[in-house]
């Protein structure tokens, strides 16, 4: 019994040991990548801790918006009335037309015509045309020579807007006719008066090209080309090319503004057939290069500008070269919530004088001028402007200007004693009878005080007055020839739905000019005083409707017999009336 049990036990033990033997595993351990669709969530995003810095040009910076909200208390029981609209009286809105034609006629046989035509298309094209003519064919009273005049100017332009820039081209022309009628106090014979050819005609042509860039470091580029001539074969060519550039300074410091640089290239070439003293021609030829960098900024309530004006002037006719550096500094601040503005600074300039400029200031100059540049060495100024009340504003300015070669007009000596028309075998020209002016250059210091006040009586009526007092210190000249020391004006403007009027009162104090001992060439024999004068003018009109209106101009209402220049009387009381028609194409 025990033996079978023992055998059974040994069999179980053997099977148990055999079951503990493990067969070698052939499966290796590896990384298994499971690819599936990813659905992102907001919580999975990583927040950016650093914001990018965007630097804009000064012209593109966002303007600071300043405003004040006034909350009026309203009772909680307020209930707005449905359908009730409260109107605001803004007056009658005037329709603005792009085109007009005006024509009129006045005493002294004075025709007047003016027109302006303007049209633009949907393709950003713009056209314009302007013409004006005014004349006085009747002579000034008690003049021995013809004293009529006429002015005619005409111009046109074309403008195109491109994607990154706008460009414009213009042409102009003027033709002005005057007479050297201001004879000195000499016993002119009838034969001499009939021999004098006193007429002078100025003709002017100009072409302008202008390009303005958008969002660029180049603001604009402008080219002017002009030609000026007269009846005596005088000729003047004037060309100027101007640009303005903006250079950013933000790479140096983020709060710095752009620095602007203005550049000019001027070329002036002119000639006169002869001088006043002999038959030698007068030529002038000047090339001027200018560079004007300036930086503008503000600190709190203080605005300032710091700049330089650099000039290089080359006079090829006289073989002279001048290099100049002039500071250009100004500062401005406001007080009492911008009711008072105080400003001051110093600057200067180099002015290019031209025959055209002289003849526009004084149309009775002789075509025998010496033309050179005027250097404004320094100009110190300080001013104050603001409002005394809501309706009364003011502007006061004091300045001290030092100039080299400032031009002064003086009368030429006559080559005739009143009876002769020939000198040394040559016929005396129409401007050589003591009836024309030359230019005298001198170094002048001018201290000026300017004041201006404006009163808004109502939205329809405005009064404005201004005056200036000048104190001249001269180097060589005996007097400040033809320069007034005091000038003043008073202007009032009234306008309503139908009527409009402007009245002006001008005052100019006495001026000085030269007297000669005899015929040219002659020394100075004394000083002639040109009386002060008051000129009162009234211009007004009536609107029949939006398109038609009538106008009336009354000049020199006091019929004052005054002279703008020595021996050149002005017309007395003048009346000119006409109509204006406004329209659109």
C-alpha positions in Angstrom: 0.0 0.0 0.0 2.8 2.3 0.8 4.8 1.5 -2.3 2.1 2.6 -4.8 1.6 5.8 -2.8 5.3 6.5 -2.9 5.5 6.0 -6.7 2.5 8.4 -7.1 4.2 11.0 -5.0 7.5 10.8 -7.0 5.5 11.2 -10.2 4.0 14.5 -9.0 7.3 15.8 -7.9 8.9 15.1 -11.2 6.1 16.9 -13.1 6.4 19.9 -10.8 10.2 20.3 -11.4 9.7 19.9 -15.2 7.1 22.6 -15.2 9.6 25.1 -13.7 11.9 25.0 -16.8 11.1 28.2 -18.9 11.6 28.3 -22.7 13.7 31.4 -24.0 11.4 34.3 -25.0 11.9 35.6 -28.7 9.9 38.9 -28.4 12.1 42.1 -28.1 11.3 45.3 -26.1 10.7 48.3 -28.5 9.0 51.8 -28.5 5.7 51.8 -30.3 4.5 55.3 -31.8 0.8 55.6 -32.1 -0.2 58.3 -34.6 -3.7 59.9 -34.2 -5.5 63.2 -35.0 -4.6 66.2 -32.6 -7.4 68.5 -31.5 -5.7 71.6 -30.0 -7.3 73.5 -27.1 -6.9 77.1 -25.9 -5.3 75.8 -22.7 -2.5 74.1 -24.8 -1.3 77.6 -26.2 1.8 79.1 -24.8 1.5 82.8 -24.0 4.0 85.2 -25.6 5.7 87.2 -22.9 7.5 89.8 -25.2 5.5 92.1 -27.4 7.1 93.2 -30.7 8.1 96.9 -31.0 6.8 98.6 -34.2 8.5 101.9 -35.1 6.6 104.3 -37.2 7.6 107.5 -39.0 6.7 110.7 -37.3 4.0 111.4 -39.9 2.4 108.0 -39.3 2.3 108.2 -35.5 -1.2 108.0 -34.0 -2.3 111.5 -33.0 -3.2 112.0 -29.4 -6.9 112.6 -29.0 -7.8 115.1 -26.3 -11.4 115.6 -25.2 -13.5 116.3 -22.2 -16.8 114.7 -21.3 -19.3 116.9 -19.5 -22.0 114.9 -17.9 -25.1 116.9 -17.3 -27.3 115.6 -14.4 -30.7 114.3 -15.6 -33.5 113.5 -13.3 -34.5 109.8 -13.2 -38.1 110.7 -14.0 -37.1 112.2 -17.4 -38.9 110.5 -20.3 -38.0 111.6 -23.9 -40.8 112.6 -26.1 -41.2 110.2 -29.0 -40.8 111.7 -32.4 -39.7 115.2 -31.3 -36.5 116.4 -33.0 -34.8 119.6 -31.9 -33.1 121.4 -34.9 -29.8 123.3 -34.7 -29.5 126.6 -36.5 -26.4 126.2 -38.6 -27.3 128.9 -41.1 -27.7 128.4 -44.8 -25.1 126.1 -46.3 -23.3 127.8 -49.1 -22.7 125.6 -52.1 -19.1 125.6 -53.3 -18.6 125.6 -57.1 -15.3 124.7 -58.8 -15.5 127.2 -61.6 -16.3 130.8 -62.0 -16.2 133.7 -64.5 -16.1 137.3 -63.4 -16.2 140.4 -65.6 -16.5 144.1 -64.9 -15.7 147.7 -66.0 -14.7 150.8 -64.1 -13.8 154.5 -64.5 -10.4 155.4 -66.0 -11.5 153.0 -68.8 -10.7 149.9 -66.7 -11.9 146.5 -68.0 -11.7 143.5 -65.8 -12.0 139.8 -66.5 -11.1 136.7 -64.5 -11.9 133.0 -64.8 -10.9 129.8 -63.0 -11.9 126.4 -64.5 -11.3 123.2 -62.6 -12.2 119.6 -63.4 -11.2 116.2 -62.0 -12.1 112.7 -63.2 -12.7 109.4 -61.4 -9.3 108.2 -62.3 -7.6 110.8 -60.0 -6.8 113.2 -62.8 -7.2 116.9 -62.1 -7.1 119.8 -64.5 -7.1 123.6 -63.9 -7.0 126.8 -65.9 -6.8 130.4 -64.7 -6.7 133.7 -66.5 -7.0 137.4 -65.4 -6.9 140.7 -67.1 -7.1 144.2 -65.7 -6.2 147.5 -67.3 -6.6 151.2 -67.0 -6.5 152.9 -70.4 -7.1 156.4 -69.1 -4.1 158.5 -68.0 -3.6 159.7 -64.4 -4.7 163.3 -64.1 -2.0 166.0 -64.9 0.6 163.6 -66.2 2.6 164.8 -69.3 3.2 161.2 -70.5 1.1 158.2 -71.0 0.3 156.7 -67.6 -2.0 153.8 -68.4 -1.2 150.2 -67.6 -2.4 146.6 -68.1 -1.8 143.3 -66.4 -2.5 139.9 -67.9 -1.7 136.5 -66.5 -2.7 133.0 -67.5 -1.9 129.5 -66.2 -2.9 125.9 -66.4 -2.0 122.7 -64.5 -2.5 119.0 -64.6 -2.3 116.7 -61.6 -2.3 112.9 -61.3 -2.6 110.8 -58.2 -0.6 107.6 -58.3 -0.4 104.8 -55.8 2.7 105.9 -54.0 3.0 109.5 -55.1 1.2 112.5 -56.7 2.7 114.6 -59.5 1.7 117.9 -60.9 2.9 120.1 -63.8 2.0 123.7 -64.3 2.6 126.5 -66.8 2.3 130.2 -66.2 2.7 133.4 -68.2 2.4 137.1 -67.5 2.5 140.2 -69.5 2.5 143.6 -67.7 2.6 147.0 -69.4 3.6 150.1 -67.6 4.9 153.6 -68.5 7.8 155.7 -67.1 5.5 158.8 -66.7 7.0 160.2 -63.5 9.1 163.1 -64.9 11.1 165.3 -62.5 10.4 169.0 -62.1 12.1 170.2 -65.3 10.9 172.5 -68.1 10.2 169.8 -70.7 9.5 171.1 -74.2 6.7 169.8 -76.3 9.2 168.4 -78.7 11.0 166.5 -76.0 7.7 165.1 -74.6 6.7 163.8 -78.0 10.1 162.2 -78.4 10.0 160.2 -75.2 9.1 156.5 -75.6 7.9 155.8 -72.0 6.4 152.3 -72.5 7.8 149.2 -70.8 6.5 145.7 -71.2 7.5 142.8 -68.9 6.9 139.2 -70.1 7.2 136.2 -67.9 7.1 132.4 -68.5 7.3 129.6 -65.9 7.1 125.8 -65.9 6.7 123.9 -62.7 7.0 120.2 -62.0 6.0 118.9 -58.5 6.1 115.4 -57.1 4.9 114.5 -53.6 5.5 111.1 -52.1 3.3 109.1 -49.8 4.8 107.2 -46.8 8.4 107.8 -47.9 11.6 109.4 -46.6 11.3 111.8 -49.6 8.5 114.3 -48.9 8.6 116.2 -52.2 10.7 117.3 -55.2 10.0 120.5 -57.1 11.5 122.0 -60.2 10.9 125.6 -61.3 12.1 127.0 -64.6 11.3 130.6 -65.5 12.2 133.2 -68.1 11.8 137.0 -67.8 12.3 139.6 -70.4 11.3 143.1 -71.4 11.1 145.5 -74.4 14.8 146.4 -74.1 16.2 143.0 -74.7 16.8 142.3 -71.0 16.7 138.6 -70.2 16.7 136.5 -67.0 16.7 132.8 -66.6 16.0 131.4 -63.1 15.9 127.8 -62.1 15.4 126.2 -58.7 15.2 122.6 -57.7 13.9 121.9 -54.2 13.6 118.7 -52.2 12.7 117.7 -48.6 14.0 114.5 -47.0 13.1 112.9 -43.7 15.7 110.8 -41.9 14.6 108.7 -38.9 16.6 108.8 -35.7 14.7 106.1 -33.9 17.6 103.7 -34.3 19.5 105.9 -31.9 16.8 106.4 -29.3 13.2 105.3 -29.7 11.7 108.7 -28.6 13.6 110.7 -31.2 11.7 112.2 -34.1 12.7 112.4 -37.7 15.2 115.0 -38.8 14.1 116.9 -42.0 16.6 118.2 -44.6 15.6 120.7 -47.2 17.8 121.2 -50.2 17.8 123.8 -52.9 19.8 124.3 -56.1 19.4 127.8 -57.6 20.8 129.0 -60.9 20.3 132.6 -62.0 21.6 134.0 -65.3 20.7 137.4 -66.6 21.8 140.3 -68.8 20.9 143.9 -69.6 21.8 145.4 -72.9 23.6 148.4 -71.3 24.2 150.2 -68.0 22.8 153.6 -67.1 26.2 155.3 -67.3 27.6 153.7 -70.5 26.9 151.2 -73.3 28.6 148.2 -71.7 26.3 145.3 -71.1 25.6 144.0 -67.6 25.7 140.3 -67.0 25.1 138.3 -63.8 25.5 134.6 -63.2 25.0 132.9 -59.8 24.8 129.3 -58.6 23.6 128.7 -55.1 23.5 125.4 -53.2 21.7 125.3 -49.8 21.2 122.6 -47.2 18.8 123.1 -44.3 18.6 120.3 -41.8 16.3 120.9 -38.9 15.0 118.9 -35.9 11.6 119.6 -34.3 10.4 118.1 -31.0 8.6 119.0 -27.8 9.1 118.5 -24.1 5.9 118.7 -22.1 4.4 122.1 -23.2 7.6 123.4 -24.9 8.0 123.1 -28.7 11.4 123.7 -30.2 13.3 123.6 -33.5 17.0 123.4 -33.9 18.6 123.7 -37.4 21.3 125.0 -39.6 21.2 126.8 -43.0 24.2 126.0 -45.1 24.9 128.0 -48.2 27.5 127.9 -51.0 27.1 130.7 -53.4 29.2 130.9 -56.6 29.3 134.1 -58.6 30.9 133.0 -61.8 30.6 136.5 -63.4 32.8 138.1 -60.6 34.6 134.9 -59.7 33.5 135.0 -56.1 32.5 132.1 -53.8 30.9 132.5 -50.4 30.3 129.6 -47.9 27.9 130.4 -45.1 26.6 128.7 -42.0 23.5 130.3 -40.3 21.8 128.9 -37.1 18.1 128.4 -37.2 16.6 128.1 -33.7 13.2 128.7 -32.3 11.2 127.8 -29.2 7.6 128.1 -28.3 5.5 127.5 -25.2 1.9 128.2 -24.0 0.4 129.4 -20.8 -3.0 129.5 -19.2 -4.5 126.6 -21.1 -3.1 127.8 -24.4 -4.5 131.3 -24.1 -1.1 132.8 -24.3 1.7 131.7 -26.6 5.3 132.9 -26.2 7.9 132.3 -28.9 11.4 133.4 -29.9 14.4 132.5 -31.8 17.1 133.4 -34.3 17.5 132.7 -38.0 18.9 134.1 -41.2 18.8 133.7 -44.9 20.5 134.2 -48.2 18.1 136.0 -50.6 18.5 135.7 -54.4 17.5 139.0 -55.9 16.1 139.0 -59.4 15.1 141.5 -62.1 11.6 140.0 -61.9 11.4 140.6 -58.2 12.7 144.2 -58.4 10.2 145.1 -61.3 7.3 143.6 -59.3 8.2 145.7 -56.2 8.8 148.8 -58.4 7.6 148.5 -62.0 9.4 151.8 -62.8 13.0 150.4 -62.5 15.3 150.9 -65.4 16.6 147.9 -67.3 20.2 148.7 -66.2 20.3 147.1 -62.7 23.2 145.6 -60.9 21.8 142.3 -59.4 23.4 140.6 -56.5 22.3 138.6 -53.4 21.3 139.9 -50.0 22.6 138.2 -46.9 20.4 138.2 -43.9 23.1 137.6 -41.4 20.9 137.4 -38.3 17.2 137.7 -37.4 16.5 137.7 -33.7 12.8 137.7 -32.9 10.5 137.3 -29.9 6.7 137.3 -30.0 3.5 136.9 -28.0 0.1 135.8 -29.2 -3.1 134.7 -27.7 -6.6 135.7 -26.7 -7.7 138.4 -24.4 -11.4 137.3 -24.6 -13.1 134.6 -26.6 -13.6 137.2 -29.4 -10.5 139.3 -29.2 -7.1 137.9 -30.2 -3.7 139.5 -30.5 -0.2 139.0 -31.9 2.9 141.1 -31.0 6.4 140.6 -32.4 9.7 142.4 -32.0 12.7 141.6 -34.2 16.2 142.8 -35.0 17.5 142.0 -38.5 21.0 142.6 -39.8 21.4 142.5 -43.6 24.3 142.9 -46.0 23.6 144.4 -49.5 20.0 145.2 -48.8 18.5 146.8 -52.0 17.1 150.3 -51.8 15.3 152.1 -54.7 16.6 155.5 -55.7 15.6 157.7 -58.6 18.0 158.0 -61.6 19.3 161.4 -62.6 18.0 162.8 -65.9 20.2 163.0 -69.0 18.0 165.8 -70.3 17.5 169.3 -69.2 14.0 169.3 -70.6 15.0 170.5 -74.1 17.5 168.0 -75.4 16.8 164.5 -76.6 20.4 163.5 -77.6 23.5 163.2 -75.5 27.0 162.7 -77.2 25.3 161.8 -80.4 23.1 159.1 -78.9 19.3 159.4 -78.4 18.1 159.5 -74.8 16.1 156.4 -74.0 12.6 156.5 -72.5 13.8 155.7 -69.0 16.7 158.2 -69.0 14.7 161.4 -68.3 14.9 161.1 -64.5 11.7 159.0 -64.6 13.1 155.6 -63.6 14.8 154.0 -60.6 18.0 152.0 -59.9 19.0 149.8 -57.0 21.4 151.0 -54.2 22.8 148.3 -51.9 23.7 149.0 -48.3 24.3 147.2 -45.1 21.2 147.8 -43.0 20.1 146.9 -39.4 16.3 147.0 -38.9 14.6 147.0 -35.5 10.9 146.3 -35.9 7.8 146.2 -33.7 4.7 144.5 -35.1 1.3 144.4 -33.6 -1.9 142.8 -34.8 -5.4 142.5 -33.2 -8.5 140.8 -34.4 -12.0 141.1 -33.0 -14.8 138.7 -33.9 -17.9 140.8 -33.3 -20.1 138.0 -34.6 -19.9 135.1 -37.0 -20.7 137.6 -39.7 -18.6 140.6 -38.8 -14.8 140.6 -38.1 -12.5 143.5 -37.5 -8.7 143.3 -37.9 -5.9 145.9 -37.5 -2.2 145.7 -37.7 0.8 148.0 -37.7 4.6 147.9 -37.9 7.3 150.4 -36.9 10.8 150.1 -38.3 14.0 151.8 -37.2 16.7 151.6 -39.8 20.5 152.0 -39.2 22.4 152.4 -42.4 26.0 152.2 -43.3 26.5 154.3 -46.5 23.1 155.7 -47.5 22.1 159.1 -46.3 18.5 158.0 -45.8 16.5 154.8 -45.9 15.5 155.5 -49.5 11.9 154.7 -50.3 11.5 152.7 -47.1 8.6 153.8 -44.8 9.2 153.6 -41.0 5.5 153.2 -40.1 2.8 151.3 -41.9 -0.7 150.4 -40.6 -3.9 148.9 -41.9 -7.5 148.4 -40.7 -9.7 145.7 -42.3 -13.3 144.8 -41.6 -15.2 142.0 -43.2 -19.0 141.4 -43.2 -20.9 138.6 -44.7 -24.4 137.2 -44.6 -26.5 135.0 -46.8 -26.8 137.7 -49.5 -24.4 140.5 -48.8 -20.7 140.6 -48.5 -18.3 143.5 -48.0 -14.7 144.2 -47.0 -13.4 147.7 -46.1 -9.7 148.5 -45.8 -7.8 151.5 -44.7 -4.0 151.7 -45.3 -1.6 154.2 -43.9 2.1 154.7 -45.0 4.2 157.5 -43.5 6.6 159.7 -45.5 9.5 158.3 -47.4 12.7 159.8 -48.8 14.3 160.0 -52.3 17.2 161.8 -53.8 17.5 165.1 -55.6 20.3 165.9 -58.0 22.2 169.1 -58.7 22.0 168.8 -62.5 21.9 166.4 -65.4 23.6 162.9 -65.3 26.3 162.4 -64.2 25.5 164.6 -61.2 26.0 164.6 -57.4 23.3 164.5 -54.9 21.8 167.9 -54.3 19.3 167.1 -51.5 16.6 164.9 -50.2 13.0 164.8 -51.6 10.3 163.9 -49.1 7.4 161.9 -50.4 4.3 162.6 -48.3 2.5 160.1 -46.2 -0.9 158.9 -47.3 -4.1 157.2 -46.3 -5.9 155.0 -48.7 -9.5 153.9 -48.0 -11.1 151.1 -50.1 -14.5 149.4 -50.0 -15.3 146.1 -51.9 -18.6 144.4 -51.7 -21.3 142.6 -53.5 -24.7 140.8 -53.5 -25.6 137.2 -54.1 -28.6 136.8 -56.3 -28.5 133.0 -55.9 -25.8 130.3 -55.6 -24.5 131.0 -59.1 -24.9 134.7 -59.8 -23.6 137.6 -57.8 -22.7 141.3 -58.4 -19.6 143.1 -57.0 -18.6 146.7 -56.6 -15.0 147.9 -55.8 -14.4 151.5 -54.5 -10.8 152.4 -54.3 -9.1 155.5 -52.9 -12.5 156.8 -51.7 -10.9 159.9 -50.2 -9.5 160.8 -53.6 -6.1 161.2 -52.1 -3.4 162.5 -54.5 -0.5 160.5 -53.2 2.6 159.0 -54.7 3.9 155.5 -54.2 7.3 156.5 -55.7 8.8 159.9 -56.3 6.9 161.8 -59.1 4.6 158.8 -59.8 1.1 159.9 -58.9 -1.7 157.4 -58.4 -5.2 157.5 -59.7 -7.9 159.2 -57.6 -11.3 157.8 -56.7 -11.8 154.5 -58.6 -15.0 152.6 -59.2 -15.3 149.1 -60.7 -18.4 146.9 -60.9 -19.3 143.6 -62.5 -20.9 140.2 -62.1 -19.7 136.7 -61.2 -21.0 133.4 -62.4 -20.2 130.2 -60.6 -20.8 126.7 -62.1 -19.7 123.1 -62.3 -19.1 121.0 -65.4 
